[in-house]
């Protein structure tokens, strides 16, 4: 900042302008080639970037250097002898051991059909239980029924006026003919419209005139071998098959003898109620041995229990009382406590 006395002029200078001054630099000329855009005359006439950069080329298949996997055939005849055929020795089967069936021998002692329950349970004599259900006595009255019920007495019929029925008006069709023309039919103007032309560009597919190679690497490397299936080695049956006629007769049919069924005798005792003329003893052990005891009130329920003298009060507010003369109550076996705590 500069101040002058004569002119009284104030001049401000910024540090940024003093320290950083602009240089005189000439602007470089652009090396970019000017490309004037000319719009195409035809519709979608310009080619895309993909069509300019990627030109369709013919496919040249690579030559395979993989050695051919051909099976080497041997001229030596096949040796079909195995260790099982050379070492196996057929042994003669031993006859099957048959165990003789034991004969059933019935016991000579008679069968005791008396069980422990039949032997010990003799039944208790007693009377039949009497029914506590009251008799279904019919309550009847000889008074003549007057024919008026409570409902008929309280709810009397009301006089109701007949409901007025409104008459429907007769339909009168409007005069003249109905106009079926709508606003769309009158105002719509039909236009002749040509079908829309597709805007999809023509696809430049990669098409080659070379014949299609149907052989793959798997078909060339893994070729089918000419082999025949080995026959199953079967052992000769040692037990000959039966050659006679089948009689369709089983062992059960030939040996079974039908017997007459005899129903088993029931030893269940008859369900008869034994009547006893002695009176029913309704006394129980609870009624005989029970003695009612007097209910005593706990002395801690009183603010100052009778027969006790105040001793002291602890930090929790419990008052302690001491009995004057310790006694044993007649109705209760448990002794009365010497000291009683009462919460104030």
Secondary structure as a PSIPRED ss2 file (coil, helix, strand):
# PSIPRED VFORMAT (PSIPRED V4.0)

   1 X C   1.000  0.000  0.000
   2 X E   0.000  0.000  1.000
   3 X E   0.000  0.000  1.000
   4 X C   1.000  0.000  0.000
   5 X C   1.000  0.000  0.000
   6 X C   1.000  0.000  0.000
   7 X C   1.000  0.000  0.000
   8 X C   1.000  0.000  0.000
   9 X C   1.000  0.000  0.000
  10 X E   0.000  0.000  1.000
  11 X E   0.000  0.000  1.000
  12 X C   1.000  0.000  0.000
  13 X C   1.000  0.000  0.000
  14 X C   1.000  0.000  0.000
  15 X H   0.000  1.000  0.000
  16 X H   0.000  1.000  0.000
  17 X H   0.000  1.000  0.000
  18 X H   0.000  1.000  0.000
  19 X H   0.000  1.000  0.000
  20 X C   1.000  0.000  0.000
  21 X C   1.000  0.000  0.000
  22 X C   1.000  0.000  0.000
  23 X C   1.000  0.000  0.000
  24 X C   1.000  0.000  0.000
  25 X C   1.000  0.000  0.000
  26 X C   1.000  0.000  0.000
  27 X C   1.000  0.000  0.000
  28 X C   1.000  0.000  0.000
  29 X C   1.000  0.000  0.000
  30 X C   1.000  0.000  0.000
  31 X C   1.000  0.000  0.000
  32 X C   1.000  0.000  0.000
  33 X C   1.000  0.000  0.000
  34 X C   1.000  0.000  0.000
  35 X C   1.000  0.000  0.000
  36 X C   1.000  0.000  0.000
  37 X C   1.000  0.000  0.000
  38 X C   1.000  0.000  0.000
  39 X C   1.000  0.000  0.000
  40 X C   1.000  0.000  0.000
  41 X C   1.000  0.000  0.000
  42 X C   1.000  0.000  0.000
  43 X C   1.000  0.000  0.000
  44 X C   1.000  0.000  0.000
  45 X C   1.000  0.000  0.000
  46 X C   1.000  0.000  0.000
  47 X C   1.000  0.000  0.000
  48 X C   1.000  0.000  0.000
  49 X H   0.000  1.000  0.000
  50 X H   0.000  1.000  0.000
  51 X H   0.000  1.000  0.000
  52 X H   0.000  1.000  0.000
  53 X H   0.000  1.000  0.000
  54 X C   1.000  0.000  0.000
  55 X C   1.000  0.000  0.000
  56 X C   1.000  0.000  0.000
  57 X C   1.000  0.000  0.000
  58 X C   1.000  0.000  0.000
  59 X C   1.000  0.000  0.000
  60 X C   1.000  0.000  0.000
  61 X C   1.000  0.000  0.000
  62 X C   1.000  0.000  0.000
  63 X C   1.000  0.000  0.000
  64 X C   1.000  0.000  0.000
  65 X C   1.000  0.000  0.000
  66 X C   1.000  0.000  0.000
  67 X C   1.000  0.000  0.000
  68 X C   1.000  0.000  0.000
  69 X C   1.000  0.000  0.000
  70 X C   1.000  0.000  0.000
  71 X C   1.000  0.000  0.000
  72 X C   1.000  0.000  0.000
  73 X C   1.000  0.000  0.000
  74 X C   1.000  0.000  0.000
  75 X C   1.000  0.000  0.000
  76 X C   1.000  0.000  0.000
  77 X C   1.000  0.000  0.000
  78 X C   1.000  0.000  0.000
  79 X C   1.000  0.000  0.000
  80 X C   1.000  0.000  0.000
  81 X C   1.000  0.000  0.000
  82 X C   1.000  0.000  0.000
  83 X H   0.000  1.000  0.000
  84 X H   0.000  1.000  0.000
  85 X H   0.000  1.000  0.000
  86 X H   0.000  1.000  0.000
  87 X H   0.000  1.000  0.000
  88 X C   1.000  0.000  0.000
  89 X C   1.000  0.000  0.000
  90 X C   1.000  0.000  0.000
  91 X C   1.000  0.000  0.000
  92 X C   1.000  0.000  0.000
  93 X C   1.000  0.000  0.000
  94 X C   1.000  0.000  0.000
  95 X C   1.000  0.000  0.000
  96 X C   1.000  0.000  0.000
  97 X C   1.000  0.000  0.000
  98 X C   1.000  0.000  0.000
  99 X C   1.000  0.000  0.000
 100 X C   1.000  0.000  0.000
 101 X C   1.000  0.000  0.000
 102 X C   1.000  0.000  0.000
 103 X C   1.000  0.000  0.000
 104 X C   1.000  0.000  0.000
 105 X C   1.000  0.000  0.000
 106 X C   1.000  0.000  0.000
 107 X C   1.000  0.000  0.000
 108 X C   1.000  0.000  0.000
 109 X C   1.000  0.000  0.000
 110 X C   1.000  0.000  0.000
 111 X C   1.000  0.000  0.000
 112 X C   1.000  0.000  0.000
 113 X C   1.000  0.000  0.000
 114 X C   1.000  0.000  0.000
 115 X C   1.000  0.000  0.000
 116 X H   0.000  1.000  0.000
 117 X H   0.000  1.000  0.000
 118 X H   0.000  1.000  0.000
 119 X H   0.000  1.000  0.000
 120 X H   0.000  1.000  0.000
 121 X C   1.000  0.000  0.000
 122 X C   1.000  0.000  0.000
 123 X C   1.000  0.000  0.000
 124 X C   1.000  0.000  0.000
 125 X C   1.000  0.000  0.000
 126 X C   1.000  0.000  0.000
 127 X C   1.000  0.000  0.000
 128 X C   1.000  0.000  0.000
 129 X C   1.000  0.000  0.000
 130 X C   1.000  0.000  0.000
 131 X C   1.000  0.000  0.000
 132 X C   1.000  0.000  0.000
 133 X C   1.000  0.000  0.000
 134 X C   1.000  0.000  0.000
 135 X C   1.000  0.000  0.000
 136 X C   1.000  0.000  0.000
 137 X C   1.000  0.000  0.000
 138 X C   1.000  0.000  0.000
 139 X C   1.000  0.000  0.000
 140 X C   1.000  0.000  0.000
 141 X C   1.000  0.000  0.000
 142 X C   1.000  0.000  0.000
 143 X C   1.000  0.000  0.000
 144 X C   1.000  0.000  0.000
 145 X C   1.000  0.000  0.000
 146 X C   1.000  0.000  0.000
 147 X C   1.000  0.000  0.000
 148 X C   1.000  0.000  0.000
 149 X C   1.000  0.000  0.000
 150 X H   0.000  1.000  0.000
 151 X H   0.000  1.000  0.000
 152 X H   0.000  1.000  0.000
 153 X H   0.000  1.000  0.000
 154 X H   0.000  1.000  0.000
 155 X C   1.000  0.000  0.000
 156 X C   1.000  0.000  0.000
 157 X C   1.000  0.000  0.000
 158 X C   1.000  0.000  0.000
 159 X C   1.000  0.000  0.000
 160 X C   1.000  0.000  0.000
 161 X C   1.000  0.000  0.000
 162 X C   1.000  0.000  0.000
 163 X C   1.000  0.000  0.000
 164 X C   1.000  0.000  0.000
 165 X C   1.000  0.000  0.000
 166 X C   1.000  0.000  0.000
 167 X C   1.000  0.000  0.000
 168 X C   1.000  0.000  0.000
 169 X C   1.000  0.000  0.000
 170 X C   1.000  0.000  0.000
 171 X C   1.000  0.000  0.000
 172 X C   1.000  0.000  0.000
 173 X C   1.000  0.000  0.000
 174 X C   1.000  0.000  0.000
 175 X C   1.000  0.000  0.000
 176 X C   1.000  0.000  0.000
 177 X C   1.000  0.000  0.000
 178 X C   1.000  0.000  0.000
 179 X C   1.000  0.000  0.000
 180 X C   1.000  0.000  0.000
 181 X C   1.000  0.000  0.000
 182 X C   1.000  0.000  0.000
 183 X H   0.000  1.000  0.000
 184 X H   0.000  1.000  0.000
 185 X H   0.000  1.000  0.000
 186 X H   0.000  1.000  0.000
 187 X H   0.000  1.000  0.000
 188 X C   1.000  0.000  0.000
 189 X C   1.000  0.000  0.000
 190 X C   1.000  0.000  0.000
 191 X C   1.000  0.000  0.000
 192 X C   1.000  0.000  0.000
 193 X C   1.000  0.000  0.000
 194 X C   1.000  0.000  0.000
 195 X C   1.000  0.000  0.000
 196 X C   1.000  0.000  0.000
 197 X C   1.000  0.000  0.000
 198 X C   1.000  0.000  0.000
 199 X C   1.000  0.000  0.000
 200 X C   1.000  0.000  0.000
 201 X C   1.000  0.000  0.000
 202 X C   1.000  0.000  0.000
 203 X C   1.000  0.000  0.000
 204 X C   1.000  0.000  0.000
 205 X C   1.000  0.000  0.000
 206 X C   1.000  0.000  0.000
 207 X C   1.000  0.000  0.000
 208 X C   1.000  0.000  0.000
 209 X C   1.000  0.000  0.000
 210 X C   1.000  0.000  0.000
 211 X C   1.000  0.000  0.000
 212 X C   1.000  0.000  0.000
 213 X C   1.000  0.000  0.000
 214 X C   1.000  0.000  0.000
 215 X C   1.000  0.000  0.000
 216 X C   1.000  0.000  0.000
 217 X H   0.000  1.000  0.000
 218 X H   0.000  1.000  0.000
 219 X H   0.000  1.000  0.000
 220 X H   0.000  1.000  0.000
 221 X H   0.000  1.000  0.000
 222 X C   1.000  0.000  0.000
 223 X C   1.000  0.000  0.000
 224 X C   1.000  0.000  0.000
 225 X C   1.000  0.000  0.000
 226 X C   1.000  0.000  0.000
 227 X C   1.000  0.000  0.000
 228 X C   1.000  0.000  0.000
 229 X C   1.000  0.000  0.000
 230 X C   1.000  0.000  0.000
 231 X C   1.000  0.000  0.000
 232 X C   1.000  0.000  0.000
 233 X C   1.000  0.000  0.000
 234 X C   1.000  0.000  0.000
 235 X C   1.000  0.000  0.000
 236 X C   1.000  0.000  0.000
 237 X C   1.000  0.000  0.000
 238 X C   1.000  0.000  0.000
 239 X C   1.000  0.000  0.000
 240 X C   1.000  0.000  0.000
 241 X C   1.000  0.000  0.000
 242 X C   1.000  0.000  0.000
 243 X C   1.000  0.000  0.000
 244 X C   1.000  0.000  0.000
 245 X C   1.000  0.000  0.000
 246 X C   1.000  0.000  0.000
 247 X C   1.000  0.000  0.000
 248 X C   1.000  0.000  0.000
 249 X C   1.000  0.000  0.000
 250 X C   1.000  0.000  0.000
 251 X H   0.000  1.000  0.000
 252 X H   0.000  1.000  0.000
 253 X H   0.000  1.000  0.000
 254 X H   0.000  1.000  0.000
 255 X H   0.000  1.000  0.000
 256 X C   1.000  0.000  0.000
 257 X C   1.000  0.000  0.000
 258 X C   1.000  0.000  0.000
 259 X C   1.000  0.000  0.000
 260 X C   1.000  0.000  0.000
 261 X C   1.000  0.000  0.000
 262 X C   1.000  0.000  0.000
 263 X C   1.000  0.000  0.000
 264 X C   1.000  0.000  0.000
 265 X C   1.000  0.000  0.000
 266 X C   1.000  0.000  0.000
 267 X C   1.000  0.000  0.000
 268 X C   1.000  0.000  0.000
 269 X C   1.000  0.000  0.000
 270 X C   1.000  0.000  0.000
 271 X C   1.000  0.000  0.000
 272 X C   1.000  0.000  0.000
 273 X C   1.000  0.000  0.000
 274 X C   1.000  0.000  0.000
 275 X C   1.000  0.000  0.000
 276 X C   1.000  0.000  0.000
 277 X C   1.000  0.000  0.000
 278 X C   1.000  0.000  0.000
 279 X C   1.000  0.000  0.000
 280 X C   1.000  0.000  0.000
 281 X C   1.000  0.000  0.000
 282 X C   1.000  0.000  0.000
 283 X C   1.000  0.000  0.000
 284 X C   1.000  0.000  0.000
 285 X H   0.000  1.000  0.000
 286 X H   0.000  1.000  0.000
 287 X H   0.000  1.000  0.000
 288 X H   0.000  1.000  0.000
 289 X H   0.000  1.000  0.000
 290 X C   1.000  0.000  0.000
 291 X C   1.000  0.000  0.000
 292 X C   1.000  0.000  0.000
 293 X C   1.000  0.000  0.000
 294 X C   1.000  0.000  0.000
 295 X C   1.000  0.000  0.000
 296 X C   1.000  0.000  0.000
 297 X C   1.000  0.000  0.000
 298 X C   1.000  0.000  0.000
 299 X H   0.000  1.000  0.000
 300 X H   0.000  1.000  0.000
 301 X H   0.000  1.000  0.000
 302 X C   1.000  0.000  0.000
 303 X C   1.000  0.000  0.000
 304 X C   1.000  0.000  0.000
 305 X C   1.000  0.000  0.000
 306 X C   1.000  0.000  0.000
 307 X C   1.000  0.000  0.000
 308 X E   0.000  0.000  1.000
 309 X E   0.000  0.000  1.000
 310 X E   0.000  0.000  1.000
 311 X E   0.000  0.000  1.000
 312 X E   0.000  0.000  1.000
 313 X E   0.000  0.000  1.000
 314 X C   1.000  0.000  0.000
 315 X C   1.000  0.000  0.000
 316 X C   1.000  0.000  0.000
 317 X C   1.000  0.000  0.000
 318 X E   0.000  0.000  1.000
 319 X E   0.000  0.000  1.000
 320 X E   0.000  0.000  1.000
 321 X E   0.000  0.000  1.000
 322 X E   0.000  0.000  1.000
 323 X E   0.000  0.000  1.000
 324 X C   1.000  0.000  0.000
 325 X C   1.000  0.000  0.000
 326 X C   1.000  0.000  0.000
 327 X C   1.000  0.000  0.000
 328 X C   1.000  0.000  0.000
 329 X C   1.000  0.000  0.000
 330 X C   1.000  0.000  0.000
 331 X C   1.000  0.000  0.000
 332 X C   1.000  0.000  0.000
 333 X C   1.000  0.000  0.000
 334 X C   1.000  0.000  0.000
 335 X C   1.000  0.000  0.000
 336 X C   1.000  0.000  0.000
 337 X C   1.000  0.000  0.000
 338 X C   1.000  0.000  0.000
 339 X E   0.000  0.000  1.000
 340 X E   0.000  0.000  1.000
 341 X E   0.000  0.000  1.000
 342 X E   0.000  0.000  1.000
 343 X E   0.000  0.000  1.000
 344 X C   1.000  0.000  0.000
